[in-house]
């Protein structure tokens, strides 16, 4: 990959279109066909908004342009600052999830200190280390920091860093393709096992069993295990007691919503890494308005940096107000959210997405369908008619009946209520 990436030069940016130069036509073809999505994702990280990437080669430009490309790149670009941003995006991520970029405050001090201790690579001090918080408060950052630190200081260690969904998918594939032995060998050979979002194992009994046995094997060998979740172990429903107990064996470290001073420090650090100068009153305004999610803070700084690059205006309170409005309204398209909700409900009730959308009236499928309709209504705010279209064209009255049925059961059945609230929490990052 390095062979193709290193020779690329940023050429110019116009609106949301980025033009990159690859000297060889053959190289341009290889890069365009294989790496365009990667570049577009990196530009999104660097600039804070989506871009379209185009690659040009020496066959696509004039002789005069070719001469200029061999000289200093700023002569070609519309804006020297923009070229720097392009170069940052080409080079890779500008904000690595390391301990150096993690801002420590009262809200996350315990989780940070425990991860630092785990990153020493010696005998496991807290095993497992279980970190939990609402989405967007730094759990994944800390896992990445542990992995980054150990990769740098203890390269001989076998570090496995995996999202729970990936673990489950690999396990399912191992059963499907009769490669279970290879799967077990891979995970049980880990010196450090980092698993993100373990609440994803809820209702997946066979995957839970495999994680349980993997956990026992590694723990018996004193191998470090670090887990993250969006809730404490006791709050994860539809998970085996024996696995929940394992989660609680070591240290439970929660991350709370960051206090004002920590939020302000995060903004300052992010702006510093981007080379963005923001007046103190603007940073304080942003820290006051964006209180619940570190990702929102970082997203706001990225958007502000992008606005400064494009408009050449320095950050102001008015700019911050517009950026915050955009960040708070950012969400996935409704169709994506609907599909995720149906998928989550299907997993909980052990049915398929197609069965939920079908005309089947079996008790289990009907219950799952009613729960999905209720959660979609509560999260997305779609009209009854729009929700009906998502479920095979059901009419307005059917959707109203399903929602009212769920509300009635919620009042009298605490287990049912816990299940639905659990689904809604799982959708918290949607």
C-alpha positions in Angstrom: 0.0 0.0 0.0 2.8 2.4 0.9 4.2 2.0 -2.6 1.1 3.6 -4.1 0.2 6.1 -1.4 3.5 7.9 -0.7 4.0 9.5 -4.2 0.5 11.1 -4.1 0.5 14.9 -4.1 -2.5 17.2 -3.1 -3.3 19.4 -6.1 -6.2 21.6 -5.3 -9.6 21.8 -3.6 -12.7 23.4 -5.0 -15.9 23.3 -2.9 -16.3 19.7 -1.8 -14.0 18.3 -4.5 -10.4 17.3 -3.8 -8.0 16.7 -6.6 -4.9 14.6 -6.0 -2.0 13.9 -8.4 -0.5 10.5 -9.2 2.3 10.8 -11.8 1.8 7.4 -13.5 -1.6 6.7 -15.3 -1.3 3.1 -14.1 -0.7 4.2 -10.6 -3.7 6.6 -10.8 -5.9 3.7 -11.9 -4.7 1.4 -9.0 -5.2 4.1 -6.4 -8.6 5.3 -7.7 -10.0 1.8 -7.9 -8.7 0.6 -4.5 -8.2 3.5 -2.2 -10.8 6.2 -3.0 -13.0 5.4 0.0 -10.0 5.4 2.3 -9.0 8.9 1.2 -12.5 10.2 1.4 -12.8 9.0 5.0 -9.5 10.6 5.9 -10.6 13.9 4.4 -13.8 13.7 6.4 -11.7 13.2 9.6 -9.4 16.1 8.7 -11.8 18.6 7.3 -15.0 17.7 9.1 -17.2 17.4 6.0 -17.7 14.9 3.1 -15.6 15.4 0.0 -15.3 13.8 -3.4 -11.8 12.7 -4.3 -10.5 12.8 -7.9 -7.1 11.5 -9.0 -5.2 12.9 -12.0 -2.1 11.6 -13.7 0.5 13.2 -16.1 -1.8 12.3 -19.0 -4.6 14.4 -17.6 -2.7 17.8 -17.2 -1.0 20.3 -19.4 2.8 20.4 -19.7 2.8 23.7 -17.8 0.9 22.1 -14.9 3.3 19.2 -15.0 6.3 21.6 -14.5 4.6 23.3 -11.6 3.9 20.0 -9.9 7.6 19.2 -9.8 8.1 22.5 -7.9 6.7 23.6 -4.6 3.1 22.5 -4.2 1.7 25.9 -2.9 2.3 27.4 -6.4 -0.4 25.0 -7.7 -2.9 25.4 -4.9 -5.6 28.0 -4.4 -4.7 28.3 -0.7 -1.6 27.3 1.2 -3.7 26.5 4.3 -5.9 24.2 2.2 -2.8 22.4 0.8 -1.6 21.8 4.4 -5.0 20.3 5.2 -4.9 18.1 2.2 -1.4 16.9 3.1 -2.6 16.1 6.6 -5.5 14.1 5.2 -3.2 12.2 2.8 -0.7 11.5 5.5 -3.4 10.0 7.8 -5.4 10.8 10.9 -4.6 14.1 12.6 -6.0 13.1 15.9 -4.8 9.7 17.1 -6.5 8.1 20.0 -3.5 7.9 22.4 -3.0 8.7 26.0 -1.4 12.0 25.0 -4.6 13.2 23.4 -6.9 12.0 26.1 -8.0 14.8 28.4 -8.2 13.7 32.1 -10.7 15.1 34.5 -12.6 14.0 37.6 -15.2 12.3 35.3 -12.7 9.8 33.8 -9.7 9.7 36.1 -10.3 6.2 37.4 -10.7 4.7 33.9 -7.7 6.6 32.6 -5.4 5.5 35.4 -6.5 1.9 35.1 -5.9 1.9 31.4 -2.4 3.4 31.9 -1.6 0.7 34.3 -2.8 -2.0 31.9 -0.7 -0.4 29.1 2.5 -1.2 31.1 2.3 -4.7 29.7 3.2 -6.5 32.9 1.0 -8.8 35.1 -2.7 -7.8 34.9 -3.4 -5.5 37.8 -7.2 -5.3 37.1 -8.5 -8.3 35.3 -10.8 -7.8 33.7 -10.9 -4.0 33.5 -14.5 -3.1 32.6 -15.1 0.5 31.5 -18.7 1.8 30.9 -20.4 5.0 30.1 -22.9 6.7 27.8 -21.8 6.8 24.1 -19.2 9.3 23.1 -17.4 9.8 26.4 -14.0 8.2 25.6 -14.2 4.5 26.1 -13.0 3.6 22.6 -10.3 6.3 22.9 -8.9 4.6 25.9 -9.0 1.1 24.3 -7.2 2.5 21.3 -4.7 4.3 23.6 -3.8 1.0 25.3 -3.4 -0.8 22.0 -1.2 2.1 20.6 1.0 2.2 23.7 1.6 -1.5 23.9 2.2 -1.8 20.2 4.9 0.9 20.6 6.5 -0.3 23.8 5.9 -4.1 23.7 5.8 -5.1 20.1 6.4 -8.8 21.0 2.9 -9.0 22.6 -0.1 -10.4 20.7 -2.7 -7.6 21.1 -6.2 -8.3 19.9 -8.5 -5.3 19.7 -11.9 -6.1 18.4 -15.5 -4.7 18.5 -18.0 -7.1 20.0 -19.9 -7.2 16.7 -16.8 -8.3 14.8 -16.2 -11.1 17.4 -19.7 -12.3 16.9 -19.5 -12.2 13.1 -16.2 -14.1 13.1 -17.6 -16.7 15.4 -20.7 -17.2 13.2 -18.4 -17.6 10.2 -16.2 -20.1 12.0 -19.3 -22.2 12.6 -20.6 -21.8 9.1 -17.2 -22.6 7.4 -16.1 -25.3 10.0 -13.1 -23.1 11.2 -13.9 -23.1 14.9 -10.5 -24.4 15.9 -8.8 -21.5 14.1 -11.1 -19.0 15.7 -10.4 -20.4 19.2 -6.7 -20.4 18.6 -6.7 -16.8 17.4 -8.4 -15.4 20.5 -6.9 -17.7 23.1 -3.4 -16.8 21.9 -3.9 -13.1 22.9 -1.6 -11.5 25.4 -4.0 -8.6 25.7 -7.7 -8.8 24.6 -9.6 -5.6 24.1 -13.3 -5.9 23.4 -15.4 -2.8 22.6 -19.2 -2.6 23.3 -19.8 -5.9 25.0 -23.5 -5.1 25.4 -23.7 -6.3 21.8 -23.5 -9.9 23.1 -27.0 -9.6 24.6 -29.3 -12.3 23.3 -26.5 -14.0 21.4 -26.2 -17.2 23.5 -23.7 -19.1 21.4 -21.4 -16.1 21.1 -21.7 -15.5 24.8 -20.6 -19.1 25.5 -17.6 -18.6 23.2 -16.6 -15.4 24.9 -17.0 -17.0 28.3 -14.6 -19.8 27.5 -12.2 -17.4 25.8 -12.3 -15.2 29.0 -11.7 -18.2 31.3 -8.7 -19.4 29.2 -7.0 -16.0 29.1 -7.8 -15.2 32.7 -6.3 -18.5 33.9 -3.1 -17.5 32.1 -3.1 -14.0 33.7 -3.6 -12.3 30.3 -5.0 -8.8 30.5 -8.7 -8.4 29.4 -10.2 -5.0 28.9 -13.9 -4.6 28.1 -16.1 -1.6 27.4 -19.9 -1.2 27.4 -22.5 1.5 27.5 -23.8 0.3 30.9 -22.7 -1.6 34.0 -22.7 -5.5 33.8 -25.8 -5.8 36.0 -27.8 -3.5 33.6 -27.2 -5.7 30.5 -30.2 -7.9 30.1 -30.4 -11.1 28.1 -26.8 -12.1 29.0 -25.8 -15.2 30.9 -25.3 -14.8 34.6 -21.9 -16.6 34.4 -20.6 -14.1 31.8 -22.0 -11.1 33.7 -20.2 -12.4 36.8 -16.9 -12.6 34.9 -17.3 -9.0 33.8 -17.6 -8.1 37.5 -14.5 -10.0 38.7 -12.1 -7.1 38.2 -12.4 -3.3 38.3 -15.5 -1.6 37.1 -14.7 2.0 36.1 -17.4 4.3 34.9 -16.9 7.5 32.9 -19.3 10.3 33.7 -20.3 13.3 31.7 -17.3 15.6 31.7 -17.4 18.7 33.8 -17.0 22.2 32.3 -13.3 22.4 32.9 -12.6 19.1 31.2 -14.8 20.0 28.2 -13.0 23.3 27.8 -9.6 21.4 28.0 -10.8 19.0 25.3 -11.7 21.9 23.0 -8.4 23.6 23.6 -6.4 20.4 22.9 -8.3 19.6 19.7 -7.9 23.1 18.4 -4.2 23.0 19.2 -3.8 19.8 17.3 -5.5 21.3 14.3 -3.5 24.6 14.5 -6.8 26.4 15.0 -6.8 29.6 17.1 -10.2 30.1 18.9 -10.8 33.0 21.2 -11.4 32.0 24.9 -14.9 33.3 25.0 -15.8 31.2 21.9 -14.3 28.1 23.5 -16.1 28.7 26.8 -19.4 29.2 24.9 -18.9 25.8 23.1 -17.9 24.0 26.4 -21.1 25.4 28.0 -23.5 24.4 25.2 -22.0 20.9 24.3 -22.2 19.1 27.6 -23.0 15.4 27.1 -20.7 14.0 24.4 -17.0 14.4 23.7 -17.6 13.3 20.1 -19.9 16.3 19.7 -17.1 18.6 21.1 -14.6 17.2 18.6 -17.1 17.3 15.8 -17.8 20.9 16.5 -14.1 21.8 16.4 -13.6 19.9 13.1 -16.6 21.8 11.5 -15.3 25.1 12.8 -11.8 24.4 11.4 -13.4 23.5 8.0 -15.4 26.7 8.0 -12.2 28.7 8.8 -10.3 27.0 5.9 -13.1 27.5 3.4 -14.3 31.0 4.4 -11.0 32.4 5.8 -13.0 34.0 8.7 -11.7 33.5 12.2 -13.9 31.6 14.8 -16.6 33.8 16.4 -19.6 33.2 18.7 -21.9 33.4 15.6 -19.8 30.7 13.9 -19.9 28.6 17.1 -23.7 28.9 17.3 -24.1 27.6 13.7 -21.6 24.8 14.2 -23.3 23.7 17.4 -26.6 23.7 15.8 -25.2 21.5 13.0 -23.5 19.1 15.4 -26.6 18.7 17.6 -28.8 18.0 14.6 -26.4 15.5 13.0 -27.9 12.0 12.9 -28.1 9.0 10.6 -30.7 9.0 7.9 -34.1 7.7 9.2 -34.0 4.6 7.0 -30.7 3.6 8.5 -32.1 4.2 12.1 -35.2 2.2 11.3 -33.2 -0.8 10.0 -30.9 -0.7 13.1 -33.9 -0.7 15.4 -35.6 -3.6 13.7 -32.3 -5.5 13.7 -31.8 -4.9 17.4 -35.4 -6.0 18.2 -35.0 -9.1 16.0 -32.0 -10.1 18.0 -33.7 -9.6 21.3 -36.7 -11.7 20.4 -34.9 -14.3 18.3 -36.7 -13.6 15.1 -35.6 -12.3 11.7 -36.0 -8.8 10.2 -38.2 -10.2 7.5 -40.5 -11.9 10.0 -41.0 -8.6 11.8 -42.0 -7.0 8.6 -44.1 -10.0 7.5 -47.9 -10.6 8.0 -47.2 -13.4 10.5 -49.4 -13.3 13.6 -47.5 -15.7 15.8 -47.2 -14.4 19.4 -43.4 -13.9 19.4 -43.3 -12.2 16.0 -46.2 -10.0 16.8 -44.6 -8.9 20.1 -41.4 -8.1 18.4 -43.2 -6.2 15.7 -45.1 -4.1 18.2 -41.9 -3.3 20.1 -40.1 -2.3 16.9 -43.0 0.0 16.0 -43.0 1.6 19.4 -39.3 2.2 19.5 -39.2 3.6 16.0 -42.0 6.0 16.9 -40.2 7.0 20.1 -36.8 7.5 18.5 -37.5 8.8 15.0 -40.7 10.7 15.4 -41.9 9.3 12.1 -45.6 9.7 11.3 -47.9 6.7 11.8 -48.3 6.4 8.0 -44.5 6.5 7.4 -44.0 3.8 10.0 -46.7 1.7 8.4 -44.8 1.8 5.1 -41.8 0.4 6.8 -43.9 -2.6 7.9 -45.4 -3.8 4.6 -47.9 -1.0 4.1 -49.8 -1.3 7.4 -52.4 1.3 7.9 -52.5 4.1 10.4 -54.8 2.3 12.9 -52.6 -0.7 13.0 -49.6 1.4 14.0 -51.6 3.2 16.7 -52.8 -0.1 18.1 -49.3 -1.5 18.3 -48.0 1.6 20.1 -50.9 1.7 22.6 -50.5 -2.0 23.2 -46.8 -1.6 24.1 -47.6 1.4 26.4 -50.2 -0.6 28.2 -47.8 -3.5 28.9 -45.1 -1.1 30.0 -47.3 0.1 32.9 -47.7 -3.4 34.4 -44.6 -5.5 33.4 -41.3 -4.3 34.7 -39.3 -6.9 32.8 -40.9 -5.9 29.5 -40.2 -2.2 30.4 -36.5 -3.1 31.1 -36.2 -4.8 27.7 -37.6 -1.9 25.8 -35.5 0.7 27.7 -32.4 -1.5 27.0 -33.2 -1.4 23.2 -33.5 2.3 23.3 -30.2 2.7 25.1 -28.6 0.5 22.5 -29.8 3.0 19.9 -28.2 5.8 21.8 -25.4 6.3 19.3 -27.8 6.2 16.3 
